[in-house]
Amino acid sequence: MGAHPTPTAAYWAFFDGFNAKSPDLWAGAMSYPHVRVSAASGSPTPRTTAGLYPDQQAYARWAAELGWERFEATGWVRTQGVLPRVVHSSESKVHLDGGWTRYRADDTAILTNRVVYVMTRTAEGWGIQARFGVDSFSTDASGEAAVAAAERLGELRNAGDFEAFAQRLLFPLTIVGVGEVHRIESAEQFLAVSAQQPIEAVPGSVSVVNAGTSGVNVAARRRVNGVEHDEILLLVERDGEWKLAAVSAV
């Protein structure tokens, strides 16, 4: 688990394991607990799904059960990762702007997605702690509505209006650390801990990292006890509103 020398080595190992159709190799690209938060399109409205895997064995079991038959049924023969871009970095965590395209044997594309990969360095090395997928990638998606929603969240936090802030969260809210993943299951749980967190949003710091029609990853900055930190927010469109589904800070 997470035994790679660099963040980008773990990123490419993710695709190598998937293309090899090897549950163990695929699972070996991750840091654990590992979480995937997906702004997936569903019927009748977009939904958010979050898969949390406590260890490498659990992920490998899930991958083996999932299998590759459903991908092959679409004509899939390989997945090509996009060249990743470092958005934020520290000694123990890196946010990579990346993603992938699935291809058929004739090199025609099946599906493209954009993802922020939260890379962490644990005692074993670098691995993917979390994946924030927009799952509705479009070159026409601007992400402007999600940016406005993120800016409004910052205003509410800075004003101390935690009840209004909680109404703009999509539960379970996923918070990714280094070697740990926390999930807040309800507004009540959020309100119980929010007042104890000395977090301020830095105005004017929000920008789009990658965007889909129903999911957008944005970069922002926050201030904790006077020290500024970079963060990634995954916002998801749900019933006409953009809500916060996942957070990772560097």
Phi and psi in degrees as a GROMACS rama.xvg file:
@    title "Ramachandran Plot"
@    xaxis  label "Phi"
@    yaxis  label "Psi"
@TYPE xy
46.5436  40.8717  GLY-2
-105.422  36.2349  ALA-3
-105.66  149.92  HIS-4
-74.5252  -22.9545  PRO-5
-140.443  161.421  THR-6
-60.4948  -40.5977  PRO-7
-70.377  -30.1002  THR-8
-63.3451  -41.904  ALA-9
-66.1076  -38.6087  ALA-10
-59.4816  -49.4196  TYR-11
-70.9587  -30.0568  TRP-12
-63.5952  -31.5298  ALA-13
-56.9232  -46.7273  PHE-14
-75.5809  -35.0073  PHE-15
-60.2584  -44.2008  ASP-16
-65.8219  -39.5277  GLY-17
-66.7951  -45.7203  PHE-18
-67.5352  -28.0772  ASN-19
-77.2748  -7.39846  ALA-20
56.1047  41.7359  LYS-21
-113.488  107.941  SER-22
-55.8461  -39.3281  PRO-23
-69.3943  -43.9547  ASP-24
-66.5746  -41.0406  LEU-25
-61.5746  -47.1143  TRP-26
-63.5403  -28.0742  ALA-27
-71.6083  -8.22121  GLY-28
-83.8564  -8.43843  ALA-29
-98.1989  158.802  MET-30
-98.9384  150.879  SER-31
-124.384  148.958  TYR-32
-63.8452  144.591  PRO-33
-109.163  141.517  HIS-34
-134.024  141.154  VAL-35
-118.058  119.984  ARG-36
-110.957  123.486  VAL-37
-122.932  124.59  SER-38
-86.9138  69.4441  ALA-39
-84.8633  143.417  ALA-40
-81.6516  130.437  SER-41
-137.855  179.217  GLY-42
-109.565  133.907  SER-43
-91.1996  -11.0036  PRO-44
-130.911  160.39  THR-45
-56.6011  149.863  PRO-46
-134.424  167.469  ARG-47
-116.64  132.817  THR-48
-120.424  142.424  THR-49
-132.679  118.637  ALA-50
-102.809  123.266  GLY-51
-115.532  125.577  LEU-52
-120.55  118.492  TYR-53
-71.0317  -29.5512  PRO-54
-154.49  174.344  ASP-55
-62.8356  -36.8785  GLN-56
-64.1108  -40.6745  GLN-57
-64.4849  -41.8886  ALA-58
-65.9958  -43.535  TYR-59
-63.0285  -38.834  ALA-60
-62.8704  -44.4625  ARG-61
-61.9832  -43.3352  TRP-62
-63.6494  -39.3699  ALA-63
-65.6471  -39.2879  ALA-64
-69.0373  -38.3241  GLU-65
-62.9616  -46.4152  LEU-66
68.2036  179.813  GLY-67
-113.891  2.78915  TRP-68
-62.4869  -39.1569  GLU-69
-69.2018  -27.6298  ARG-70
-74.1382  -44.4449  PHE-71
-63.5492  -29.0603  GLU-72
-64.7385  -21.8073  ALA-73
-88.7807  -1.74102  THR-74
97.5449  3.73843  GLY-75
-61.4266  135.823  TRP-76
-126.373  -22.1912  VAL-77
-161.648  158.28  ARG-78
-119.554  129.485  THR-79
-108.764  120.483  GLN-80
-74.6902  147.755  GLY-81
-81.6004  157.104  VAL-82
-63.4203  120.152  LEU-83
-76.7224  153.471  PRO-84
-122.553  130.68  ARG-85
-75.6951  122.691  VAL-86
-95.0582  -49.9877  VAL-87
-138.066  152.981  HIS-88
-152.759  150.799  SER-89
-145.891  -175.455  SER-90
-68.5027  -23.2341  GLU-91
-121.527  -5.11197  SER-92
-149.16  139.764  LYS-93
-135.404  136.137  VAL-94
-100.311  117.685  HIS-95
-106.587  128.891  LEU-96
-85.6698  109.573  ASP-97
-143.213  -155.38  GLY-98
151.821  -164.096  GLY-99
-160.71  163.929  TRP-100
-132.445  134.455  THR-101
-90.738  136.897  ARG-102
-122.929  152.702  TYR-103
-88.9423  175.297  ARG-104
-63.16  -28.0533  ALA-105
-89.2498  12.7454  ASP-106
70.0602  16.0257  ASP-107
-82.8616  145.372  THR-108
-82.0673  141.62  ALA-109
-99.0582  -49.6041  ILE-110
-157.183  141.658  LEU-111
-123.026  141.098  THR-112
-137.627  154.669  ASN-113
-121.233  141.681  ARG-114
-143.099  144.504  VAL-115
-97.811  122.78  VAL-116
-98.2887  121.603  TYR-117
-91.7668  104.802  VAL-118
-96.1577  133.44  MET-119
-130.062  151.257  THR-120
-107.124  113.714  ARG-121
-104.459  -169.089  THR-122
-61.4397  -28.7624  ALA-123
-82.5303  -24.8037  GLU-124
137.11  -162.197  GLY-125
-86.2482  143.575  TRP-126
-157.198  173.443  GLY-127
-90.4013  109.791  ILE-128
-78.9374  -34.0121  GLN-129
-154.022  154.84  ALA-130
-128.018  122.916  ARG-131
-107.628  101.298  PHE-132
-99.605  133.801  GLY-133
-76.6504  -30.817  VAL-134
53.3952  23.9587  ASP-135
-157.057  36.8099  SER-136
-57.5071  136.355  PHE-137
-149.458  134.1  SER-138
-67.4574  -14.8448  THR-139
-91.3144  -7.52694  ASP-140
-78.2514  123.484  ALA-141
-90.2055  -29.2716  SER-142
78.5656  7.02151  GLY-143
-61.2045  -40.4237  GLU-144
-65.8521  -37.1646  ALA-145
-68.5754  -38.2563  ALA-146
-61.0148  -44.2149  VAL-147
-62.1947  -39.1709  ALA-148
-65.9585  -40.9345  ALA-149
-65.6895  -39.943  ALA-150
-64.7886  -37.7502  GLU-151
-67.1164  -38.4001  ARG-152
-58.4794  -42.4096  LEU-153
-62.6039  -39.7253  GLY-154
-63.7825  -42.6169  GLU-155
-65.8309  -41.2444  LEU-156
-63.14  -45.9082  ARG-157
-66.9356  -26.4954  ASN-158
-83.7607  -7.10126  ALA-159
75.3456  18.4545  GLY-160
-91.1431  74.3707  ASP-161
-70.8132  -27.8059  PHE-162
-66.7779  -44.158  GLU-163
-66.9806  -36.9507  ALA-164
-60.4587  -45.8618  PHE-165
-61.8303  -30.3207  ALA-166
-69.6603  -15.4607  GLN-167
-103.702  17.158  ARG-168
-104.81  147.318  LEU-169
-108.897  116.178  LEU-170
-94.9671  145.152  PHE-171
-73.3375  132.406  PRO-172
-78.3386  126.527  LEU-173
-102.195  127.564  THR-174
-121.297  121.091  ILE-175
-105.46  124.482  VAL-176
-107.983  -156.457  GLY-177
-101.518  112.659  VAL-178
73.8523  15.0226  GLY-179
-155.313  149.766  GLU-180
-134.357  129.667  VAL-181
-114.445  144.399  HIS-182
-128.709  125.526  ARG-183
-97.8047  119.51  ILE-184
-87.3988  -18.2931  GLU-185
-155.722  164.501  SER-186
-62.6806  -36.4187  ALA-187
-62.1943  -42.7714  GLU-188
-66.3037  -40.4166  GLN-189
-61.2264  -47.0252  PHE-190
-64.7823  -28.317  LEU-191
-68.6028  -25.486  ALA-192
-113.741  -16.463  VAL-193
-63.8966  -40.4494  SER-194
-67.1724  -17.8958  ALA-195
-87.7845  -4.82024  GLN-196
-101.366  115.468  GLN-197
-82.3886  57.5004  PRO-198
-103.567  131.39  ILE-199
-120.717  141.082  GLU-200
-81.8326  141.872  ALA-201
-91.055  112.39  VAL-202
-58.6713  143.799  PRO-203
75.934  13.1031  GLY-204
-101.248  0.192042  SER-205
-87.3006  133.277  VAL-206
-149.105  155.941  SER-207
-77.9396  134.108  VAL-208
-97.6038  -55.3939  VAL-209
-150.183  152.341  ASN-210
-139.657  145.314  ALA-211
-127.587  -174.805  GLY-212
-78.0177  -23.7122  THR-213
-128.079  5.88147  SER-214
-151.123  137.157  GLY-215
-140.732  132.246  VAL-216
-96.1617  126.737  ASN-217
-121.682  150.105  VAL-218
-96.5723  144.903  ALA-219
-151.586  176.644  ALA-220
-129.596  146.546  ARG-221
-133.781  160.077  ARG-222
-119.005  125.601  ARG-223
-123.799  115.584  VAL-224
52.3797  40.3163  ASN-225
85.4099  -5.82583  GLY-226
-105.683  129.619  VAL-227
-86.8268  143.039  GLU-228
-132.926  145.606  HIS-229
-84.8468  149.163  ASP-230
-145.949  158.199  GLU-231
-114.395  133.084  ILE-232
-120.055  127.915  LEU-233
-96.3036  117.177  LEU-234
-108.582  140.587  LEU-235
-126.405  135.448  VAL-236
-81.3632  123.27  GLU-237
-136.498  114.485  ARG-238
54.1143  41.7851  ASP-239
84.4843  0.822187  GLY-240
-121.851  144.809  GLU-241
-93.5427  124.475  TRP-242
-126.648  153.703  LYS-243
-83.4296  125.064  LEU-244
-110.812  -26.7498  ALA-245
-156.819  151.721  ALA-246
-141.186  139.557  VAL-247
-140.992  132.416  SER-248
-119.087  144.085  ALA-249
